[in-house]
Amino acid sequence: MTTSTQSRVSIPLFTLPIVTERIGPLPGLVKKDELADYREVLWQDYMDNFYGTAHEGKKTLEFAKINFAQ
């Protein structure tokens, strides 16, 4: 936290999972007895989609969105 007497130090940390790692919503962020809005996907599939489509904000997540209306 930055205050009037102390400055903040930010340290970037970059890590990448292995390409076969499954990524998805953190269980603690999905409320009890509710369904997640996004499905788990392979990291490689996410990266292929991310770099293979035009970047328009969070639209790169749409491929993992769960459509409950089906």
Backbone atoms as SQL, in Angstrom:
CREATE TABLE atoms (id INTEGER PRIMARY KEY, chain TEXT, resi INTEGER, resn TEXT, atom TEXT, x REAL, y REAL, z REAL);
INSERT INTO atoms VALUES
  (1, 'A', 1, 'MET', 'N', 0.840, -1.167, 0.000),
  (2, 'A', 1, 'MET', 'CA', 0.000, 0.000, 0.000),
  (3, 'A', 1, 'MET', 'C', 0.889, 1.235, 0.000),
  (4, 'A', 2, 'THR', 'N', 0.547, 2.197, -0.804),
  (5, 'A', 2, 'THR', 'CA', 1.275, 3.444, -0.846),
  (6, 'A', 2, 'THR', 'C', 0.642, 4.434, 0.122),
  (7, 'A', 3, 'THR', 'N', 1.479, 5.095, 0.893),
  (8, 'A', 3, 'THR', 'CA', 1.004, 6.136, 1.800),
  (9, 'A', 3, 'THR', 'C', 1.755, 7.421, 1.497),
  (10, 'A', 4, 'SER', 'N', 1.442, 8.478, 2.221),
  (11, 'A', 4, 'SER', 'CA', 2.127, 9.756, 1.993),
  (12, 'A', 4, 'SER', 'C', 3.583, 9.708, 2.458),
  (13, 'A', 5, 'THR', 'N', 3.932, 8.701, 3.250),
  (14, 'A', 5, 'THR', 'CA', 5.309, 8.609, 3.742),
  (15, 'A', 5, 'THR', 'C', 6.073, 7.399, 3.205),
  (16, 'A', 6, 'GLN', 'N', 5.372, 6.463, 2.596),
  (17, 'A', 6, 'GLN', 'CA', 6.039, 5.268, 2.075),
  (18, 'A', 6, 'GLN', 'C', 5.606, 5.023, 0.639),
  (19, 'A', 7, 'SER', 'N', 6.565, 4.602, -0.166),
  (20, 'A', 7, 'SER', 'CA', 6.228, 4.245, -1.546),
  (21, 'A', 7, 'SER', 'C', 6.052, 2.735, -1.640),
  (22, 'A', 8, 'ARG', 'N', 5.392, 2.331, -2.689),
  (23, 'A', 8, 'ARG', 'CA', 5.136, 0.911, -2.908),
  (24, 'A', 8, 'ARG', 'C', 6.193, 0.356, -3.846),
  (25, 'A', 9, 'VAL', 'N', 6.591, -0.862, -3.609),
  (26, 'A', 9, 'VAL', 'CA', 7.516, -1.565, -4.490),
  (27, 'A', 9, 'VAL', 'C', 6.750, -2.698, -5.139),
  (28, 'A', 10, 'SER', 'N', 6.744, -2.738, -6.459),
  (29, 'A', 10, 'SER', 'CA', 6.089, -3.820, -7.184),
  (30, 'A', 10, 'SER', 'C', 7.144, -4.714, -7.801),
  (31, 'A', 11, 'ILE', 'N', 6.945, -6.013, -7.661),
  (32, 'A', 11, 'ILE', 'CA', 7.879, -6.977, -8.233),
  (33, 'A', 11, 'ILE', 'C', 7.093, -7.900, -9.146),
  (34, 'A', 12, 'PRO', 'N', 7.282, -7.750, -10.466),
  (35, 'A', 12, 'PRO', 'CA', 6.552, -8.642, -11.373),
  (36, 'A', 12, 'PRO', 'C', 7.105, -10.060, -11.291),
  (37, 'A', 13, 'LEU', 'N', 6.202, -11.007, -11.389),
  (38, 'A', 13, 'LEU', 'CA', 6.580, -12.409, -11.351),
  (39, 'A', 13, 'LEU', 'C', 5.835, -13.113, -12.474),
  (40, 'A', 14, 'PHE', 'N', 6.572, -13.721, -13.360),
  (41, 'A', 14, 'PHE', 'CA', 5.966, -14.372, -14.511),
  (42, 'A', 14, 'PHE', 'C', 6.204, -15.875, -14.421),
  (43, 'A', 15, 'THR', 'N', 5.137, -16.621, -14.428),
  (44, 'A', 15, 'THR', 'CA', 5.246, -18.073, -14.422),
  (45, 'A', 15, 'THR', 'C', 4.294, -18.618, -15.482),
  (46, 'A', 16, 'LEU', 'N', 4.629, -19.738, -16.012),
  (47, 'A', 16, 'LEU', 'CA', 3.782, -20.381, -17.005),
  (48, 'A', 16, 'LEU', 'C', 3.593, -21.843, -16.614),
  (49, 'A', 17, 'PRO', 'N', 2.349, -22.309, -16.621),
  (50, 'A', 17, 'PRO', 'CA', 2.147, -23.737, -16.371),
  (51, 'A', 17, 'PRO', 'C', 2.599, -24.552, -17.582),
  (52, 'A', 18, 'ILE', 'N', 2.749, -25.847, -17.393),
  (53, 'A', 18, 'ILE', 'CA', 3.063, -26.707, -18.530),
  (54, 'A', 18, 'ILE', 'C', 1.843, -26.738, -19.455),
  (55, 'A', 19, 'VAL', 'N', 2.047, -27.006, -20.731),
  (56, 'A', 19, 'VAL', 'CA', 0.974, -26.891, -21.723),
  (57, 'A', 19, 'VAL', 'C', -0.179, -27.846, -21.481),
  (58, 'A', 20, 'THR', 'N', 0.048, -28.942, -20.759),
  (59, 'A', 20, 'THR', 'CA', -1.024, -29.904, -20.494),
  (60, 'A', 20, 'THR', 'C', -1.754, -29.631, -19.177),
  (61, 'A', 21, 'GLU', 'N', -1.396, -28.557, -18.504),
  (62, 'A', 21, 'GLU', 'CA', -2.043, -28.198, -17.233),
  (63, 'A', 21, 'GLU', 'C', -3.450, -27.672, -17.493),
  (64, 'A', 22, 'ARG', 'N', -4.389, -28.084, -16.647),
  (65, 'A', 22, 'ARG', 'CA', -5.774, -27.604, -16.748),
  (66, 'A', 22, 'ARG', 'C', -5.910, -26.345, -15.904),
  (67, 'A', 23, 'ILE', 'N', -6.515, -25.310, -16.483),
  (68, 'A', 23, 'ILE', 'CA', -6.755, -24.068, -15.752),
  (69, 'A', 23, 'ILE', 'C', -8.250, -23.805, -15.719),
  (70, 'A', 24, 'GLY', 'N', -8.702, -23.118, -14.698),
  (71, 'A', 24, 'GLY', 'CA', -10.122, -22.826, -14.574),
  (72, 'A', 24, 'GLY', 'C', -10.385, -21.975, -13.350),
  (73, 'A', 25, 'PRO', 'N', -11.655, -21.765, -13.055),
  (74, 'A', 25, 'PRO', 'CA', -12.016, -20.944, -11.901),
  (75, 'A', 25, 'PRO', 'C', -11.483, -21.546, -10.596),
  (76, 'A', 26, 'LEU', 'N', -11.024, -20.685, -9.704),
  (77, 'A', 26, 'LEU', 'CA', -10.598, -21.158, -8.392),
  (78, 'A', 26, 'LEU', 'C', -11.822, -21.617, -7.609),
  (79, 'A', 27, 'PRO', 'N', -11.764, -22.787, -7.005),
  (80, 'A', 27, 'PRO', 'CA', -12.929, -23.301, -6.268),
  (81, 'A', 27, 'PRO', 'C', -13.453, -22.319, -5.219),
  (82, 'A', 28, 'GLY', 'N', -12.576, -21.575, -4.577),
  (83, 'A', 28, 'GLY', 'CA', -12.992, -20.627, -3.552),
  (84, 'A', 28, 'GLY', 'C', -13.770, -19.441, -4.093),
  (85, 'A', 29, 'LEU', 'N', -13.698, -19.225, -5.412),
  (86, 'A', 29, 'LEU', 'CA', -14.425, -18.109, -6.013),
  (87, 'A', 29, 'LEU', 'C', -15.792, -18.505, -6.550),
  (88, 'A', 30, 'VAL', 'N', -16.050, -19.806, -6.613),
  (89, 'A', 30, 'VAL', 'CA', -17.362, -20.292, -7.034),
  (90, 'A', 30, 'VAL', 'C', -18.169, -20.521, -5.763),
  (91, 'A', 31, 'LYS', 'N', -19.264, -19.797, -5.642),
  (92, 'A', 31, 'LYS', 'CA', -20.063, -19.892, -4.420),
  (93, 'A', 31, 'LYS', 'C', -20.620, -21.299, -4.244),
  (94, 'A', 32, 'LYS', 'N', -20.772, -21.697, -2.996),
  (95, 'A', 32, 'LYS', 'CA', -21.278, -23.029, -2.671),
  (96, 'A', 32, 'LYS', 'C', -22.625, -23.250, -3.353),
  (97, 'A', 33, 'ASP', 'N', -22.802, -24.422, -3.918),
  (98, 'A', 33, 'ASP', 'CA', -24.036, -24.834, -4.595),
  (99, 'A', 33, 'ASP', 'C', -24.333, -24.023, -5.853),
  (100, 'A', 34, 'GLU', 'N', -23.332, -23.350, -6.418),
  (101, 'A', 34, 'GLU', 'CA', -23.510, -22.644, -7.686),
  (102, 'A', 34, 'GLU', 'C', -22.547, -23.236, -8.705),
  (103, 'A', 35, 'LEU', 'N', -22.869, -23.044, -9.960),
  (104, 'A', 35, 'LEU', 'CA', -22.014, -23.532, -11.030),
  (105, 'A', 35, 'LEU', 'C', -21.057, -22.436, -11.477),
  (106, 'A', 36, 'ALA', 'N', -19.884, -22.844, -11.922),
  (107, 'A', 36, 'ALA', 'CA', -18.913, -21.888, -12.448),
  (108, 'A', 36, 'ALA', 'C', -19.407, -21.337, -13.784),
  (109, 'A', 37, 'ASP', 'N', -18.995, -20.119, -14.115),
  (110, 'A', 37, 'ASP', 'CA', -19.351, -19.515, -15.401),
  (111, 'A', 37, 'ASP', 'C', -18.439, -20.000, -16.524),
  (112, 'A', 38, 'TYR', 'N', -17.249, -20.494, -16.153),
  (113, 'A', 38, 'TYR', 'CA', -16.270, -20.923, -17.147),
  (114, 'A', 38, 'TYR', 'C', -15.844, -22.353, -16.858),
  (115, 'A', 39, 'ARG', 'N', -15.544, -23.107, -17.900),
  (116, 'A', 39, 'ARG', 'CA', -15.101, -24.488, -17.747),
  (117, 'A', 39, 'ARG', 'C', -13.583, -24.530, -17.633),
  (118, 'A', 40, 'GLU', 'N', -13.064, -25.631, -17.178),
  (119, 'A', 40, 'GLU', 'CA', -11.619, -25.842, -17.180),
  (120, 'A', 40, 'GLU', 'C', -11.165, -26.079, -18.611),
  (121, 'A', 41, 'VAL', 'N', -10.002, -25.572, -18.942),
  (122, 'A', 41, 'VAL', 'CA', -9.424, -25.769, -20.270),
  (123, 'A', 41, 'VAL', 'C', -7.937, -26.068, -20.110),
  (124, 'A', 42, 'LEU', 'N', -7.363, -26.657, -21.119),
  (125, 'A', 42, 'LEU', 'CA', -5.918, -26.854, -21.119),
  (126, 'A', 42, 'LEU', 'C', -5.236, -25.510, -21.346),
  (127, 'A', 43, 'TRP', 'N', -4.116, -25.305, -20.672),
  (128, 'A', 43, 'TRP', 'CA', -3.357, -24.058, -20.824),
  (129, 'A', 43, 'TRP', 'C', -3.016, -23.833, -22.298),
  (130, 'A', 44, 'GLN', 'N', -2.616, -24.877, -22.998),
  (131, 'A', 44, 'GLN', 'CA', -2.260, -24.731, -24.413),
  (132, 'A', 44, 'GLN', 'C', -3.460, -24.272, -25.235),
  (133, 'A', 45, 'ASP', 'N', -4.652, -24.804, -24.961),
  (134, 'A', 45, 'ASP', 'CA', -5.851, -24.375, -25.688),
  (135, 'A', 45, 'ASP', 'C', -6.155, -22.902, -25.409),
  (136, 'A', 46, 'TYR', 'N', -5.984, -22.487, -24.148),
  (137, 'A', 46, 'TYR', 'CA', -6.199, -21.082, -23.806),
  (138, 'A', 46, 'TYR', 'C', -5.225, -20.189, -24.573),
  (139, 'A', 47, 'MET', 'N', -3.946, -20.572, -24.574),
  (140, 'A', 47, 'MET', 'CA', -2.930, -19.756, -25.251),
  (141, 'A', 47, 'MET', 'C', -3.166, -19.737, -26.759),
  (142, 'A', 48, 'ASP', 'N', -3.547, -20.878, -27.346),
  (143, 'A', 48, 'ASP', 'CA', -3.843, -20.912, -28.781),
  (144, 'A', 48, 'ASP', 'C', -4.992, -19.963, -29.100),
  (145, 'A', 49, 'ASN', 'N', -6.029, -19.961, -28.278),
  (146, 'A', 49, 'ASN', 'CA', -7.159, -19.072, -28.480),
  (147, 'A', 49, 'ASN', 'C', -6.757, -17.615, -28.264),
  (148, 'A', 50, 'PHE', 'N', -5.993, -17.361, -27.209),
  (149, 'A', 50, 'PHE', 'CA', -5.583, -15.998, -26.869),
  (150, 'A', 50, 'PHE', 'C', -4.785, -15.364, -28.001),
  (151, 'A', 51, 'TYR', 'N', -3.807, -16.080, -28.526),
  (152, 'A', 51, 'TYR', 'CA', -2.962, -15.526, -29.577),
  (153, 'A', 51, 'TYR', 'C', -3.557, -15.706, -30.975),
  (154, 'A', 52, 'GLY', 'N', -4.595, -16.524, -31.093),
  (155, 'A', 52, 'GLY', 'CA', -5.196, -16.757, -32.403),
  (156, 'A', 52, 'GLY', 'C', -6.398, -15.892, -32.706),
  (157, 'A', 53, 'THR', 'N', -6.823, -15.051, -31.756),
  (158, 'A', 53, 'THR', 'CA', -7.978, -14.183, -31.964),
  (159, 'A', 53, 'THR', 'C', -7.592, -12.743, -31.682),
  (160, 'A', 54, 'ALA', 'N', -8.378, -11.834, -32.227),
  (161, 'A', 54, 'ALA', 'CA', -8.134, -10.415, -31.969),
  (162, 'A', 54, 'ALA', 'C', -8.377, -10.122, -30.491),
  (163, 'A', 55, 'HIS', 'N', -7.542, -9.311, -29.910),
  (164, 'A', 55, 'HIS', 'CA', -7.670, -8.981, -28.495),
  (165, 'A', 55, 'HIS', 'C', -8.659, -7.844, -28.314),
  (166, 'A', 56, 'GLU', 'N', -9.788, -8.168, -27.729),
  (167, 'A', 56, 'GLU', 'CA', -10.806, -7.166, -27.439),
  (168, 'A', 56, 'GLU', 'C', -11.234, -7.316, -25.993),
  (169, 'A', 57, 'GLY', 'N', -10.391, -6.878, -25.088),
  (170, 'A', 57, 'GLY', 'CA', -10.719, -6.982, -23.679),
  (171, 'A', 57, 'GLY', 'C', -10.805, -8.422, -23.226),
  (172, 'A', 58, 'LYS', 'N', -11.889, -8.762, -22.530),
  (173, 'A', 58, 'LYS', 'CA', -12.044, -10.105, -21.983),
  (174, 'A', 58, 'LYS', 'C', -12.703, -11.075, -22.961),
  (175, 'A', 59, 'LYS', 'N', -12.883, -10.684, -24.207),
  (176, 'A', 59, 'LYS', 'CA', -13.513, -11.582, -25.175),
  (177, 'A', 59, 'LYS', 'C', -12.691, -12.836, -25.420),
  (178, 'A', 60, 'THR', 'N', -11.406, -12.816, -25.068),
  (179, 'A', 60, 'THR', 'CA', -10.591, -14.017, -25.249),
  (180, 'A', 60, 'THR', 'C', -11.025, -15.129, -24.309),
  (181, 'A', 61, 'LEU', 'N', -11.852, -14.829, -23.311),
  (182, 'A', 61, 'LEU', 'CA', -12.356, -15.857, -22.399),
  (183, 'A', 61, 'LEU', 'C', -13.646, -16.496, -22.889),
  (184, 'A', 62, 'GLU', 'N', -14.271, -15.925, -23.898),
  (185, 'A', 62, 'GLU', 'CA', -15.580, -16.407, -24.343),
  (186, 'A', 62, 'GLU', 'C', -15.564, -17.873, -24.766),
  (187, 'A', 63, 'PHE', 'N', -14.430, -18.373, -25.273),
  (188, 'A', 63, 'PHE', 'CA', -14.398, -19.766, -25.723),
  (189, 'A', 63, 'PHE', 'C', -14.564, -20.741, -24.558),
  (190, 'A', 64, 'ALA', 'N', -14.293, -20.286, -23.332),
  (191, 'A', 64, 'ALA', 'CA', -14.424, -21.152, -22.160),
  (192, 'A', 64, 'ALA', 'C', -15.720, -20.904, -21.402),
  (193, 'A', 65, 'LYS', 'N', -16.515, -19.942, -21.840),
  (194, 'A', 65, 'LYS', 'CA', -17.775, -19.610, -21.169),
  (195, 'A', 65, 'LYS', 'C', -18.738, -20.781, -21.273),
  (196, 'A', 66, 'ILE', 'N', -19.395, -21.103, -20.170),
  (197, 'A', 66, 'ILE', 'CA', -20.382, -22.182, -20.146),
  (198, 'A', 66, 'ILE', 'C', -21.732, -21.559, -20.466),
  (199, 'A', 67, 'ASN', 'N', -22.404, -22.110, -21.482),
  (200, 'A', 67, 'ASN', 'CA', -23.713, -21.610, -21.880),
  (201, 'A', 67, 'ASN', 'C', -24.761, -22.541, -21.273),
  (202, 'A', 68, 'PHE', 'N', -25.450, -22.066, -20.241),
  (203, 'A', 68, 'PHE', 'CA', -26.428, -22.883, -19.541),
  (204, 'A', 68, 'PHE', 'C', -27.775, -22.940, -20.269),
  (205, 'A', 69, 'ALA', 'N', -27.963, -22.140, -21.307),
  (206, 'A', 69, 'ALA', 'CA', -29.258, -22.078, -22.011),
  (207, 'A', 69, 'ALA', 'C', -29.448, -23.235, -22.974),
  (208, 'A', 70, 'GLN', 'N', -28.437, -24.029, -23.206),
  (209, 'A', 70, 'GLN', 'CA', -28.529, -25.111, -24.190),
  (210, 'A', 70, 'GLN', 'C', -29.382, -26.243, -23.687);
